[in-house]
């Protein structure tokens, strides 16, 4: 995953999580909307068939990476649904660390 990243300083700015660990992801934090975004005027077809990017989903944590501004991003795999729950999409996504929580054992 990080084969092309020649980091020399310790600690490294990335870490693979092997085996992947169960976490939850707050999609509303991971995919923050623009303050000007509004959904109340959207057609029903968009609300029904658009991808749900809110709420909390179960996920697997695969890696961490640090940005040049000091923030941490988590590589997670999860599944989300369409608004009417008739469709699903598997995501592999880098998300902000604040959107990820460990699953209690």
FENFENFEN-V47778 format. One record per residue. N is the residue number from 1. RES is the residue in one letter. SS is DSSP state (@ for helix, = for strand, . for the rest). PSI is psi in radians with two decimals (* if undefined). D_LAST is the distance of its C-alpha to the last C-alpha in Angstrom with 2 decimals. Layout:
# FENFENFEN-V47778
n->N res->RES ss->SS psi->PSI d_last->D_LAST
n->N res->RES ss->SS psi->PSI d_last->D_LAST
This chain:
# FENFENFEN-V47778
n->1 res->X ss->. psi->-0.72 d_last->27.64
n->2 res->X ss->. psi->0.44 d_last->29.17
n->3 res->X ss->. psi->-0.55 d_last->32.18
n->4 res->X ss->. psi->0.27 d_last->34.72
n->5 res->X ss->. psi->1.82 d_last->33.39
n->6 res->X ss->. psi->1.25 d_last->35.36
n->7 res->X ss->. psi->2.36 d_last->33.51
n->8 res->X ss->. psi->-0.39 d_last->35.10
n->9 res->X ss->. psi->2.64 d_last->33.71
n->10 res->X ss->. psi->2.52 d_last->30.68
n->11 res->X ss->. psi->2.70 d_last->27.92
n->12 res->X ss->. psi->2.63 d_last->27.99
n->13 res->X ss->. psi->0.32 d_last->27.44
n->14 res->X ss->= psi->2.80 d_last->24.93
n->15 res->X ss->= psi->2.23 d_last->21.97
n->16 res->X ss->= psi->2.38 d_last->20.78
n->17 res->X ss->= psi->1.83 d_last->17.06
n->18 res->X ss->= psi->2.00 d_last->17.34
n->19 res->X ss->= psi->2.77 d_last->15.48
n->20 res->X ss->= psi->2.56 d_last->14.46
n->21 res->X ss->= psi->2.51 d_last->10.97
n->22 res->X ss->= psi->2.35 d_last->9.48
n->23 res->X ss->= psi->2.99 d_last->10.59
n->24 res->X ss->= psi->2.63 d_last->12.62
n->25 res->X ss->= psi->2.22 d_last->16.31
n->26 res->X ss->= psi->1.78 d_last->18.76
n->27 res->X ss->@ psi->-0.53 d_last->21.78
n->28 res->X ss->@ psi->-0.56 d_last->24.18
n->29 res->X ss->@ psi->-0.74 d_last->23.40
n->30 res->X ss->@ psi->-0.65 d_last->23.32
n->31 res->X ss->. psi->1.12 d_last->26.63
n->32 res->X ss->. psi->2.38 d_last->28.45
n->33 res->X ss->. psi->2.71 d_last->31.70
n->34 res->X ss->. psi->2.48 d_last->35.09
n->35 res->X ss->. psi->-0.39 d_last->36.29
n->36 res->X ss->. psi->-0.07 d_last->39.21
n->37 res->X ss->. psi->2.35 d_last->37.23
n->38 res->X ss->. psi->2.46 d_last->37.89
n->39 res->X ss->. psi->-0.12 d_last->36.89
n->40 res->X ss->. psi->-0.37 d_last->39.12
n->41 res->X ss->. psi->0.15 d_last->42.08
n->42 res->X ss->. psi->2.53 d_last->40.42
n->43 res->X ss->. psi->2.63 d_last->41.76
n->44 res->X ss->@ psi->-0.63 d_last->39.74
n->45 res->X ss->@ psi->-0.61 d_last->39.50
n->46 res->X ss->@ psi->-0.78 d_last->37.67
n->47 res->X ss->@ psi->-0.62 d_last->35.23
n->48 res->X ss->@ psi->-0.71 d_last->34.67
n->49 res->X ss->@ psi->-0.04 d_last->34.46
n->50 res->X ss->. psi->2.72 d_last->33.17
n->51 res->X ss->= psi->2.28 d_last->29.72
n->52 res->X ss->. psi->2.04 d_last->27.15
n->53 res->X ss->. psi->0.77 d_last->25.89
n->54 res->X ss->. psi->2.89 d_last->24.38
n->55 res->X ss->. psi->-3.08 d_last->21.27
n->56 res->X ss->= psi->2.37 d_last->17.64
n->57 res->X ss->= psi->2.69 d_last->16.57
n->58 res->X ss->= psi->2.54 d_last->13.66
n->59 res->X ss->= psi->3.01 d_last->14.51
n->60 res->X ss->= psi->2.30 d_last->14.17
n->61 res->X ss->= psi->2.17 d_last->15.01
n->62 res->X ss->= psi->-0.46 d_last->17.90
n->63 res->X ss->= psi->2.84 d_last->19.73
n->64 res->X ss->= psi->2.56 d_last->20.77
n->65 res->X ss->= psi->2.48 d_last->24.44
n->66 res->X ss->= psi->2.39 d_last->26.39
n->67 res->X ss->. psi->2.92 d_last->29.39
n->68 res->X ss->. psi->-0.13 d_last->32.78
n->69 res->X ss->. psi->0.02 d_last->32.25
n->70 res->X ss->. psi->-0.11 d_last->29.16
n->71 res->X ss->. psi->2.72 d_last->26.56
n->72 res->X ss->= psi->2.43 d_last->23.49
n->73 res->X ss->= psi->2.52 d_last->22.87
n->74 res->X ss->= psi->2.35 d_last->19.87
n->75 res->X ss->= psi->2.00 d_last->20.69
n->76 res->X ss->= psi->2.70 d_last->18.55
n->77 res->X ss->= psi->2.25 d_last->19.19
n->78 res->X ss->= psi->3.02 d_last->18.84
n->79 res->X ss->= psi->2.37 d_last->21.08
n->80 res->X ss->= psi->2.95 d_last->23.05
n->81 res->X ss->= psi->3.00 d_last->25.82
n->82 res->X ss->= psi->2.90 d_last->29.37
n->83 res->X ss->. psi->-0.61 d_last->30.33
n->84 res->X ss->. psi->0.12 d_last->31.38
n->85 res->X ss->. psi->0.27 d_last->28.33
n->86 res->X ss->. psi->-0.16 d_last->30.87
n->87 res->X ss->. psi->2.68 d_last->29.96
n->88 res->X ss->= psi->2.78 d_last->26.89
n->89 res->X ss->= psi->2.27 d_last->26.60
n->90 res->X ss->= psi->2.26 d_last->24.22
n->91 res->X ss->= psi->2.43 d_last->23.93
n->92 res->X ss->= psi->1.95 d_last->23.46
n->93 res->X ss->= psi->2.45 d_last->23.86
n->94 res->X ss->= psi->2.19 d_last->23.88
n->95 res->X ss->= psi->2.70 d_last->22.55
n->96 res->X ss->= psi->2.56 d_last->22.70
n->97 res->X ss->@ psi->-0.55 d_last->19.83
n->98 res->X ss->@ psi->-0.21 d_last->19.94
n->99 res->X ss->@ psi->-0.06 d_last->18.95
n->100 res->X ss->= psi->2.35 d_last->15.57
n->101 res->X ss->= psi->2.44 d_last->12.27
n->102 res->X ss->= psi->2.66 d_last->8.90
n->103 res->X ss->. psi->2.25 d_last->6.28
n->104 res->X ss->. psi->2.34 d_last->3.79
n->105 res->X ss->. psi->* d_last->0.00
